[in-house]
Amino acid sequence: MSQNQQQSATTPPNQAEITLLQRRTELHDLQQECNTCRQEIETDWQFCAHCGVRLATHCPGCGNPLPPAGAQSCPSCGLAIPQVGIETAPE
């Protein structure tokens, strides 16, 4: 490793690098993506429109944590939880 590489590895980030990292974080906050399929999603989606995985972690009705996937309703307020499954085409 050259002396310049060693020096850059040990020096703290400069203001430009810090600003770039902050802007990257802000952009990521605006553009959310599904953790499963990495496709762009909307902030209000309960399920990914691309792969069907459940995105919501809290009930939109009462704000309490949702039960595991497959539950029919919120155990706190009774709000129905949509069920998403793979639909097969008729034969």
C-alpha positions as CSV (number, residue, x, y, z in Angstrom):
1,M,0.0,0.0,0.0
2,S,1.4,3.4,-0.9
3,Q,1.8,6.2,1.6
4,N,-1.1,8.1,0.1
5,Q,-3.4,5.1,0.4
6,Q,-2.3,4.6,4.1
7,Q,-2.9,8.3,4.8
8,S,-6.3,8.4,3.2
9,A,-7.4,5.3,5.1
10,T,-6.5,6.9,8.5
11,T,-7.7,10.5,7.9
12,P,-11.2,11.5,8.9
13,P,-13.7,12.3,6.1
14,N,-13.6,15.9,4.9
15,Q,-16.7,18.1,4.7
16,A,-17.4,17.2,1.1
17,E,-17.6,13.5,2.0
18,I,-19.8,14.2,5.0
19,T,-22.2,16.2,2.9
20,L,-22.3,13.5,0.2
21,L,-23.1,10.9,2.8
22,Q,-25.8,13.1,4.3
23,R,-27.4,13.6,0.9
24,R,-27.2,9.9,0.1
25,T,-29.1,9.2,3.4
26,E,-31.7,11.8,2.5
27,L,-32.2,10.4,-0.9
28,H,-32.6,6.9,0.5
29,D,-35.2,8.2,2.9
30,L,-37.2,9.6,-0.1
31,Q,-36.8,6.5,-2.3
32,Q,-37.7,3.5,-0.3
33,E,-37.2,0.0,-1.6
34,C,-38.4,-3.5,-0.7
35,N,-35.9,-5.4,1.4
36,T,-36.8,-8.6,-0.4
37,C,-36.9,-7.7,-4.2
38,R,-35.1,-4.3,-4.0
39,Q,-37.8,-2.6,-6.2
40,E,-38.9,0.9,-5.4
41,I,-42.0,1.1,-3.2
42,E,-44.3,3.8,-1.9
43,T,-44.2,4.8,1.7
44,D,-47.8,4.0,2.4
45,W,-47.8,0.5,0.9
46,Q,-48.8,-2.3,3.2
47,F,-47.5,-5.0,0.8
48,C,-44.9,-4.8,-2.0
49,A,-46.6,-4.6,-5.4
50,H,-43.7,-6.4,-7.0
51,C,-43.1,-9.5,-4.9
52,G,-46.1,-9.5,-2.4
53,V,-44.1,-9.4,0.8
54,R,-45.7,-7.6,3.7
55,L,-44.0,-4.3,4.3
56,A,-46.1,-2.9,7.2
57,T,-45.0,-3.5,10.7
58,H,-47.7,-1.5,12.5
59,C,-51.4,-1.5,12.2
60,P,-52.7,1.5,10.1
61,G,-55.8,1.6,12.4
62,C,-54.3,1.7,15.9
63,G,-50.5,1.9,15.4
64,N,-49.8,-1.2,17.4
65,P,-47.3,-3.9,16.1
66,L,-48.9,-6.3,13.6
67,P,-49.0,-10.0,14.3
68,P,-47.0,-12.4,12.2
69,A,-48.0,-12.7,8.5
70,G,-51.1,-14.8,7.9
71,A,-53.1,-13.2,10.7
72,Q,-56.6,-12.2,9.6
73,S,-56.9,-9.1,11.8
74,C,-55.1,-6.8,14.2
75,P,-55.3,-8.2,17.7
76,S,-55.6,-4.7,19.2
77,C,-58.3,-3.0,17.1
78,G,-59.7,-5.8,14.9
79,L,-58.9,-4.1,11.6
80,A,-58.8,-6.7,8.8
81,I,-55.4,-7.4,7.4
82,P,-55.4,-7.9,3.7
83,Q,-54.2,-11.4,2.6
84,V,-51.8,-11.5,-0.3
85,G,-51.2,-14.8,-2.1
86,I,-50.0,-16.1,-5.3
87,E,-52.9,-16.3,-7.7
88,T,-52.8,-19.1,-10.2
89,A,-54.3,-18.8,-13.7
90,P,-57.3,-21.0,-14.5
91,E,-56.5,-24.0,-16.5
